[in-house]
Amino acid sequence: MPRLRAVAVSEENGGFRFSTIRPGPYPGGGNPQHIHLTITAPAHRFRYVTYWFDDDPLVIPERRSDLGDETVIVALSQDENGTWTFSHDIRLLGN
């Protein structure tokens, strides 16, 4: 069960951003740190994306080779305030 939820509405050009904590792995340590996004837009197919972080020690080579269509591994960077960021383009398909 997710502990944090949010809604982001995109800008006119489709861009959006949100701020949250860097998540930890699920209890028991079996799943990497991650963020789930559910993307909906009029006249487009529903899209579900899971982001894993490339520096997570649980993202081992075996997991990287078997991601599936919804999981994306992103590189995080940290600014001078300690804020973690990443960027990723999401392409939606029409109905």
Secondary structure as UniProt FT lines:
FT   TURN            12..13
FT   TURN            27..28
FT   STRAND          34..39
FT   TURN            42..43
FT   STRAND          47..53
FT   TURN            54..55
FT   TURN            57..58
FT   HELIX           61..64
FT   TURN            65..66
FT   STRAND          71..74
FT   STRAND          77..78
FT   TURN            80..81
FT   STRAND          84..85
//
